Amino acid sequence: MKTVCEINKCTGCMVCMDICPADAVRIEDQLDACNAVIQEDRCLRCRACYNVCPNNSSVQALKPKEWYQGWAAKDRLRRNGASGGAAAAVSEAFIKNGGIVCACTFRNGEFIYEFADRLEALHGFSGSRYVKSSPHGVYKRIKEQLVAGGKILFIGLPCQAAAVKNYIGEKNGENLFLIDLICHGTPSPKLLELFLEQYGASLKGLKDIRFRAKTEEQEDARSIVEGASDRYSTAFLHGLTYTENCYICPYARMERVSDLTLGDSWGSEMEIEEQKMGISLILCQTEKGRELIDQAELCLNPVDLDKAVENNEQLKFPSSAPKGRNGFFEDVKNGHKFDSAVFRYLPEQCVRQSIKRTLAGTGILRILRKERQTLNYSIIIKETAR
């Protein structure tokens, strides 16, 4: 098997697929790793895929010049965001100033990238995505828009932002603005499908899916687990389900490849009520990043960078693979139920969530939630009408 980059180091950014003139590259998803495989009978030996791959061609990364914690000034944006709604506030301002935003959304059972040039089209971009997304085809479209004189804001994972920079190049990058998200790692969407199957659902049968929500959803939505974190979220938060490359991620450091970096302001010393509403961590690396901040309606506060880094370990190093990771993937590949496999390798964490679920709705749990920030990481789905 001939691959674009070293075996099992592929991030799944798919930039190699976009640049190949012969459609000779495909992404092979093996649940625990992905690889960009070259179909040699089609290959023209032009090495375009090799040269554009961020694993083979390093991308400039810069230390933050400024750092803040804050949130969108509009309550609606803050409420709908996974943290403080900073990405939504920046996106709204960018569109109002004549730009186009490119970010991840869920559509027709897939996590894909779309473009928005109207404020109404931004709704689908909100929320976290605890799964690999597909930017296939987006690199070409970004370049076309830039060459035509457009102004583009791309919001994605660091590996995807690096791929955008490599594909576009310096010549066409003047009107390109990049935001990367602090990333723990990403699982294959096939794992998410295995998880949903246990609950009688499938990605193709969903209108929407949320991995973390601060507000009550519409009446046609349901939470996989009430009052606690489900097994998919538990496995994700403990690093059990990421693909192999995530544990050696070169972007998990203070130096960033984008103009702005956004994440959760974990470890914030602000009031508990503010934390429950969501607080974003905002790192600014460039003048373009400063421009994005200045244009947006944001409430900004100082942040202790050392504390922010201490509570966002992916600003220092990649996630570590748990001891049971290989066993977990062996189990699911052999047909074991997803939830059972997670319990086998994370029993204490699963029992803790089971107890929390039992206590859900009791006075004890409500008191605990008033005293400190307690977020539930439970998948919420909206199914299509049958």
N, C-alpha and C positions, 0 to 999 in steps of 0.2 A: 504494500500500500504506500503510494507516494503522497506525501502531505505538503502543504504550503509552508508550515512551520514545524518545529519539533513535535513529535508525537505527544498528545495529551496536554500541550500548552496552549492550544487554540482557545480563544475566548468566545468564539461564536459571533464575532462582530460582523462577519459576512462581507467585509470590504473587498476581499479577494474575489468573491462571486461577482460583485458589481463591476470590477475593473477588467475581468477576463473577457477578451473579445470573441472567444470561441465557446463560451458557456461550458467550460471544462472543469469547473470546480463545484463541488457539492459539500454540504456540511453533514457529517455523519454523527448522529446523536446516539451515544451508548449509555445513556442515563448518568453514569459517573464521570464521563468525559466526552468532549466533542472534538472532532478533527476536521480540518478542511482538506478534503481528499481530491487529488487531481486525477481526472479521467484521462489517462495517457493517450488513448486512441484519438482524443479530440485536441489534446494540448499542442499549441503552436511553438512551444519553447521560448516564448517572449519574456518570461520571468516577471511580467507585470504583477502577478499575484504575489510573488515572493517579495518584490520591492515595496509594495504598498502595505504589506502586513506589519503592524506595529511591533510584533515579536521579532521581526528581522530588521526593522529600521526604526531606531529610537526617535521619540518625539520630545521636543523641548518641554521641560517642566520648570515652573517657577515657584519660589516660596511666597506665601501670602504677604502682601504689603499692609493690609488692613484686615481686621476681623471684628465681627459683631455677633450679637444674638438679638433676635427680634422677630417681627411677625408682620403680616399684611395689615395695613390700616383698616381695610374693609373687613368687617366681621364675617361676612359671607365667605370670603376667600380663606380666612384663617380657619373657619369652622370646617370647610370642605377639604383642607389640606391635611396631609399625613402628620405634619409638624406645625409650623407656623404660617404656612401658606405663602412663603417668600417667593417660590417659583411662580405661583399664580400671579402675584402682584407684579413681578418683573415682566411676565409674559403679557399681561394686560397693557402695561406701559409701552412695551415694545411694539405691539400692534397699533396702539394709538399714535405712535410716532412713525407709522408707515412700514413697519417690518412684518415679517412672516415668522411664525414659531413652528418648529419641528420637534415633536416629542412623542412619547409612547402612549398608546391607548389600547383598549381591548375591543376587538371587533371580529365578529364571525368566528369566535372560538380561538382567536390568535392575539398575541401581544405584538402589535406592529407599530410602526412610526407613521404619523400623518402630519400634514401641514395645516396651519390655521392662520388665516388673514383677517378673521372676524372674531370679535370677543365671544360670541355665542359658541364658536367652535372649540373654545378652550376647555369646556366642561369635562370632556373625556380624558384630559391630561392629568387631572388631579389624583392624588393618592399614590401610595407606594406599590411597587410591583416586585413581589418576592419570587421571581421566576425569570428565566432568560427571555428576552424579547428578540424580535426579528427586524433588523434594520435593512434587510435585503431590498435593494432598489432605491433606497433613500439617498445614498451617496451621489448617484447620478443626478437625481432631481435637485439636490442642494446645489450642485455645481452649475446645473442649467440655470437655476434662479439667480445665482451670483453672477454668472457670465452675462445674464440679461439685465444686470443692474439692480437686482433685488438685494434686500438686507435680511439676513437669516439669523435667527437665534436657535441653536440646537441645544436641547436639554437631554442628557443621557448619562450612562455610566462612563467612568474614566476611560475604559478600553474602547468604547464606542467614540468618545470625543477624540481620542488619539487617532482612531481610524479616519474620522472626518478630516482632521488636519492633514494626514498623509495623502488622502485622496484629493483634497482641494489644492494643496500646495500654497506657497506664499503668494504666488502671482494673483490668485483669485480670492485671497483671504481677507481683503481689506474690509468687506462688509459682512464677514462671518463672526458671530459672537457665540461663545461656547460656555455652557454651564455643565459641570459634572457633579454627580451626586456621590456622597460618601457611601461606599458599597462594602457590605460584609462578604458578599459572594452571591452566586445565583445558581439555583437548581435547574435541571432540564424541565421543560413543560410536560414531558412525558410522566415525570414523577407527580406533578400536580394532577394529571389525568388519572393516575392510579389512585391517588387520594380521593378524588371526587367520586370515582366509581363506587366506593364503599358506601356512599350516601345517596346513591341513585341519581347522580348528576354527571354531566360531561361538559367539557369546555364548549363544544359545538352547540349545546342546548342552553347556553347562558346568554342573557342580554347584557349582564354586567357582573363583575366580581371585584370585591374590595378585600384587601388583606389587612387593613387596619382602619377602623373608623371611630371618630370621636362623637358622632351624633347618631340619633336614631335614623334608620333607613326608612324608605317608603314601605307601605304595607305589603307590597308584593315581593319583598326580599326576605331571606331567612339566613340566620346565622348557623353555621355548621355545628358549633358548640356554643351554648348559652353560658355566659358568666365566667368563662375561662378560655385559655388558649387551646386551640385544637392541636392535633398531633403534627399536622403539616407545619404550622407556625412554630411549635415547640422544637421540631427538628431543625427548622431554618435558623432559629435564634441561637441554637447550640452548635451550628456549623456542621451538622451531620450530612446534609444533602447537596452541598455545592459540587460543581464539577471540578475535576482535578486541578485545573489551572488556577482556580481561585486561591488555593493555599500557597501559591508562589507568586501572587499578583504583584507586578512591578509598580502599580499605581497606588498601592496602599502605603502612602508616605506623605510627609508634609508638602513636598514639592508637587504641584498640580499641573495638569496639562491644559486647563481651561482658564477662562477669564474670571469666572466665579465658581466657587464650590459651595454646595448647600448640603445640609444634613440636619440632624436633631441636636439641639443644645443640651445634651445629656450632662448631668452634674451641675446644672444651672443653680445659682443661689437665689433666683427670683422667687416670688411668692408661689406657693403650691397651686393656687387657682390659676395663675398665669401658665404654669407648667401643664396643667390639665387642659388648658385651651390650646396649647401647642406653642413651642418656641423653636425657631430655626437658628441654626448656626450658619453664619455667612462669612466666607473667606474670599477676599478680593486679591487677585494676583496682578491685574493689568489695568491700564487706563480704560480699556473697553469695559472691564468689570465695574470700575468706578462710574462709568457712564450709565450702565444698567441700574446701579443702585440709585444714582441721582434722579433718574427718570421715574422710578417706581414709588408708589405710595407705601412706604414701610415705616414701622416704628422700630427704631434702632437703639440698642443699648450696648454699653461696653461689656466685654466678656474676658474672663481670665483665660488666656490662650493655653497656658500650661494645664489648667483644669479641663478645658475643652478637649485637648489632645488626650489627656489621661482617660477621659470618658468616651472617647472615640478612637479606639485602638487602631482602626484602619487608617488613621493619620500617622501611625508609626510603623505598623507591620501588618501583613495579611492575617486572616483568620487561621487558626490552627485546626488541623483535622482531628476529630475525636478518635479515641482508640477503636471504637466500634464501627467506624465508617465503612471499612471494607466488608465487614460482616453484614452490615445493613444492606449494602448494595447487592451482595451475593444473595441475601434473602429475597429482596424484591425481584431480582432477576429470575429467581427460581419459583416465583409465583406466590410468595407469602404476602398476606395482606399488609398494606402500607402501615396502618396503625399498629398492628401487632409487631412489625419489625422495629418501629420507633420505640415501642415500649420495651422491647428486648434490650435495646442498647442505651436507652435513656429512662430507666425505670423510675428513678427518684423524681426526675422532672415531671414525668407523666402522672405519678401519684399525687404530686403537689397540685397539679392542675385539676385532677379529679376531686380533690378535697375542696379546692376553690370553687369548682362547679357546684358541689353539694351545698356550699355556704352561700351561693349566689342568691341574692334577694333577701337574705337575713339581715338583721340589725347589725350583726358583727361585721359583716362585709361592708356595709354602708359606712360604719364608723371608720374602718380602715381606709376607705377611699377618701374620706374627708380629711384624714390626717396626712396622707401622702399621695403622691402620684402613682396610681396603679392602672396601667394600660392593659387591656385585653387584646391579644393578637389572635383574633379569630376571623376566619374567612367568612364573608357575607356574600351571598349569591342572589342574583335575580334571574329566574329561569324564563325562557320563552313560553308563550301560551301553547298548550298542547291540544 
